[in-house]
Amino acid sequence: MLAAPLDRVVFESATARVGAFRCSARDPRFHDSGPTEQHLVVFPRTSVWIRHVDSAAFLAEPRIVTVYNRGQEYRRIEASSDGDRSDWFAVTPEIALAIAQELDPRAAGDRERPYRVQWSTSDLDLYLRQRALFLRMERGAVEPLEAEEAVFEIVARVLERAHGVRRPPHSSMRATEAHRDLVQRARAELARDIGAQTDVTLLASRLQVSPYHLCRVFRATTGMTLHAYRLDLRCRVALERLSETRGDISRVALELGFSSHSHFTATLRRQLGITPSQVRRALGNETKAVRVDARIHPTNALSRPHPSRGFRRSSTR
């Protein structure tokens, strides 16, 4: 009888993968489940001692984020009867190297060992961010474009803390002519079909740049993530559609890339402070004023994660 898998994947794309690792302290694989097969940052939910080859053991617990290169060999030592419960965020070697070499010159060119640290601390903001993202992915409530950007950001935040680097605001990146041109072309791609389900990998491929470079440059230049920018477009087009027709709101929602009427309603309420029906009444009857909070900010978009050839399907840790 085959042993139950230790990993459960909740999101997967060509460049990012997210999953849960669960191993009882009584499982024969607890002490050694084999080398890692991806570049990972791992958020422990329980306490467990981790000892990398030729290194002293350290205690991994919810205030710590463990960091692994692909092929990393290590052993676990029991610290709690809860065993090892953790959630992990993985990126491809290309993305791992792009993130790491910005923070550590030793990582330059080393696809197999871009991460030169074993662990990092996690503040409450980072812990909350990754936990919320994981739970939304588990429900299938994250669109691929948003998911990939969020995973890149979480990995970068972990490595920054590990290296003691305080990254300057995105807006401090010097905008070159090449950067401005890239952003213009990215905006054109996003606007071409705002209802389409796409991801960073596909968008970057069309623009002939790396996914991580695209995310960094776009946010530095516009102050918004790719996902937030497209969501802003969707909301603006939604206002026009709702003012032009008395047709089914659900149809408008699906045409604009929202998964359902309820998702469309929840998004407009977060973005504008009112529902689609209230928008329609406000735009159709000026005597019934409805207050609109015009602040546009990043929020959720729902989509089921799609399979990809970017990662091998096997035990992660």
C-alpha positions in Angstrom: 0.0 0.0 0.0 1.4 3.4 -1.0 2.0 5.9 1.7 -0.2 9.0 1.6 1.4 12.1 -0.1 3.0 14.6 2.3 2.3 17.5 0.0 -1.0 19.0 -1.3 -0.8 21.6 -4.0 -3.3 24.5 -3.8 -2.0 26.6 -6.7 0.3 25.9 -9.7 1.4 27.9 -12.7 4.4 28.0 -15.0 6.4 30.1 -12.5 4.8 29.6 -9.0 3.5 26.8 -6.9 2.0 26.8 -3.4 1.1 23.9 -1.2 0.7 22.4 2.3 3.1 19.9 3.8 1.8 17.6 6.6 3.9 14.9 8.3 3.1 13.2 11.5 6.0 12.7 14.0 5.1 8.9 13.8 5.5 8.8 10.0 8.6 6.9 8.9 9.4 9.8 6.6 9.4 12.4 9.4 13.1 12.5 10.0 14.1 12.3 6.3 11.5 12.9 3.5 14.2 13.3 0.9 15.8 16.4 -0.7 13.6 19.3 -1.7 12.7 19.4 -5.4 11.9 23.1 -5.6 13.3 26.5 -4.4 11.1 27.1 -1.4 10.2 29.4 1.4 8.3 27.6 4.1 6.0 28.9 6.8 5.9 26.4 9.7 2.6 25.9 11.6 4.2 23.8 14.3 7.6 23.6 15.9 10.3 21.2 14.5 14.1 21.1 14.6 15.7 21.4 11.1 19.3 20.4 10.5 20.8 21.0 7.1 23.8 18.9 6.0 27.0 20.1 7.7 25.0 22.7 9.7 23.8 23.1 13.2 20.1 22.4 13.9 17.7 25.4 14.3 14.1 25.5 15.6 11.5 26.2 12.9 8.3 27.6 14.4 5.6 30.1 13.3 7.9 33.1 13.8 10.5 31.6 11.5 10.4 31.1 7.7 12.7 28.3 6.5 14.4 28.6 3.1 15.4 25.7 0.8 17.2 25.4 -2.5 16.2 22.7 -4.9 18.0 19.4 -3.9 18.6 20.6 -0.3 19.3 17.7 2.0 18.2 18.0 5.7 16.7 16.1 8.6 13.9 16.8 11.0 14.1 16.3 14.8 10.9 16.2 16.8 10.1 19.3 18.9 6.4 18.8 19.1 3.9 15.9 19.0 2.2 17.9 16.2 4.9 16.8 13.8 5.6 19.0 10.8 2.8 21.1 9.5 3.8 23.9 7.1 2.7 25.8 4.0 5.2 26.5 1.2 5.7 28.9 -1.6 7.9 27.9 -4.6 9.2 29.6 -7.7 11.2 28.3 -10.6 15.0 28.5 -10.6 14.8 31.6 -13.0 12.6 33.5 -10.7 14.5 32.4 -7.5 17.7 33.6 -9.1 16.2 37.0 -10.2 14.9 37.7 -6.7 18.0 36.5 -4.8 20.7 38.2 -6.9 19.1 41.6 -6.2 19.9 41.0 -2.5 23.0 38.9 -2.5 25.8 39.2 -5.1 26.9 35.6 -4.2 23.7 34.3 -5.8 24.6 35.7 -9.3 24.4 33.0 -11.9 23.8 30.1 -9.5 20.5 28.6 -10.5 20.9 25.6 -8.3 21.8 27.5 -5.1 20.4 31.1 -5.3 19.3 31.1 -1.7 22.3 31.5 0.6 20.3 31.5 3.9 18.6 28.8 5.8 15.9 30.8 7.6 14.4 34.2 8.2 12.1 35.8 10.6 8.5 36.7 9.8 6.7 39.8 11.1 3.0 39.7 11.6 2.2 41.6 8.4 4.1 39.0 6.3 2.6 36.1 8.2 -0.9 37.5 7.7 -0.3 38.1 4.0 0.9 34.7 3.2 -1.7 33.0 5.4 -4.6 34.9 3.7 -3.2 34.2 0.3 -2.9 30.5 1.0 -6.4 30.2 2.3 -7.8 32.0 -0.8 -5.8 29.7 -3.0 -7.2 26.8 -1.1 -10.7 28.0 -1.9 -9.8 28.6 -5.6 -10.4 32.3 -5.0 -7.3 33.8 -6.6 -6.8 34.6 -10.2 -3.5 33.4 -11.7 -2.2 36.9 -12.5 -2.7 38.0 -8.9 -1.4 34.7 -7.5 1.9 34.8 -9.3 2.6 38.4 -8.4 1.8 37.7 -4.7 4.0 34.6 -4.5 7.0 36.6 -6.0 6.4 39.3 -3.4 6.2 36.9 -0.5 9.5 35.2 -1.5 11.2 38.6 -2.0 10.0 39.8 1.4 11.4 36.6 3.1 14.8 37.0 1.5 14.9 40.7 2.3 14.4 40.0 6.0 17.0 37.2 5.9 19.6 39.5 4.4 18.6 42.5 6.6 17.7 44.5 3.5 15.1 47.2 3.6 13.9 47.5 0.1 13.2 51.1 -1.1 9.7 51.9 -2.3 8.9 50.6 -5.8 8.5 54.2 -6.9 12.2 54.8 -6.2 13.3 52.7 -9.1 14.7 54.9 -11.8 12.3 54.8 -14.7 14.2 54.4 -18.0 12.9 54.8 -21.5 12.9 51.0 -21.8 10.9 50.7 -18.6 8.3 53.2 -19.8 8.0 51.4 -23.1 7.6 48.1 -21.4 4.8 49.5 -19.2 3.0 51.0 -22.2 3.1 47.6 -24.0 2.0 45.8 -20.8 -1.0 48.2 -20.5 -1.9 47.5 -24.1 -1.9 43.8 -23.5 -4.0 44.1 -20.3 -6.5 46.4 -22.1 -6.8 44.2 -25.2 -9.1 41.7 -23.5 -9.7 42.6 -19.8 -12.0 39.7 -19.3 -9.4 37.1 -20.4 -7.8 34.9 -17.8 -4.0 35.3 -18.1 -1.0 35.1 -15.9 2.3 36.8 -15.5 4.1 34.1 -17.4 2.0 34.4 -20.5 2.0 38.2 -20.4 5.8 38.3 -20.0 6.2 35.9 -22.9 4.2 38.2 -25.2 6.3 41.1 -24.1 9.6 39.2 -24.3 10.8 39.9 -20.8 11.1 37.8 -17.6 8.1 37.6 -15.4 9.8 39.0 -12.3 11.2 41.9 -14.3 7.8 42.7 -15.7 6.2 42.7 -12.2 8.9 45.0 -10.7 9.0 47.5 -13.5 5.2 47.8 -13.8 4.7 48.4 -10.1 7.6 50.8 -9.9 6.3 52.8 -12.8 2.5 52.8 -12.2 2.4 52.2 -8.4 0.1 49.3 -9.0 0.5 45.6 -9.6 -0.6 44.1 -12.9 -3.6 42.5 -11.3 -4.7 45.8 -9.5 -4.3 47.7 -12.8 -6.5 45.2 -14.7 -9.1 45.2 -11.9 -9.2 49.0 -12.1 -9.9 48.7 -15.9 -12.6 46.1 -15.3 -14.4 48.3 -12.8 -14.3 51.3 -15.1 -15.7 49.3 -18.0 -18.3 47.8 -15.7 -19.5 51.3 -14.9 -20.0 52.0 -18.6 -21.7 48.7 -19.3 -24.1 49.2 -16.4 -25.0 52.6 -17.6 -25.6 51.5 -21.1 -27.8 48.5 -20.7 -30.5 47.0 -18.5 -29.4 43.5 -19.3 -28.4 40.8 -16.9 -25.8 41.9 -14.4 -24.4 38.3 -14.3 -23.7 38.5 -18.0 -21.8 41.8 -17.5 -19.8 40.2 -14.7 -18.8 37.1 -16.8 -17.9 39.2 -19.8 -15.5 41.3 -17.7 -13.8 38.3 -16.2 -15.5 38.0 -12.9 -16.5 34.5 -11.8 -20.1 35.2 -10.8 -22.6 37.9 -10.0 -21.7 37.7 -6.3 -18.0 38.1 -7.0 -18.7 41.1 -9.2 -20.9 42.6 -6.5 -18.3 42.0 -3.8 -15.5 43.6 -5.9 -17.5 46.7 -6.7 -18.4 47.1 -3.1 -14.8 46.9 -2.1 -13.6 49.2 -4.9 -16.3 51.8 -5.0 -18.4 51.3 -1.9 -21.6 50.3 -3.8 -23.1 47.3 -5.6 -23.8 47.0 -9.3 -27.5 47.5 -8.8 -26.8 50.8 -6.9 -24.4 51.8 -9.7 -27.1 51.2 -12.2 -29.7 53.2 -10.2 -27.2 56.1 -9.7 -26.3 56.3 -13.3 -29.8 55.9 -14.5 -31.6 58.3 -12.2 -29.6 61.4 -11.2 -32.2 62.3 -8.5 -31.2 59.3 -6.5 -27.7 60.2 -5.5 -25.5 57.4 -4.3 -22.2 58.1 -2.6 -19.3 56.5 -4.4 -15.9 56.1 -2.7 -13.6 56.5 -5.7 -10.5 55.1 -4.2 -9.3 52.3 -6.4 -7.0 49.7 -4.7 -5.9 46.1 -5.2 -8.4 43.5 -4.3 -9.4 39.9 -5.1 -10.4 38.3 -8.4 -11.7 34.7 -8.5 -10.5 31.9 -10.7 -9.5 28.3 -10.4 -5.8 27.7 -10.6 -4.7 26.0 -13.8 -2.2 23.2 -14.3 1.2 23.9 -15.8 4.3 22.2 -17.0 6.4 24.6 -14.8 6.9 22.2 -12.0 7.1 18.4 -11.5 4.4 16.8 -9.6 6.1 15.1 -6.7 6.9 15.5 -3.0 8.1 19.0 -2.3 10.0 18.9 1.0 
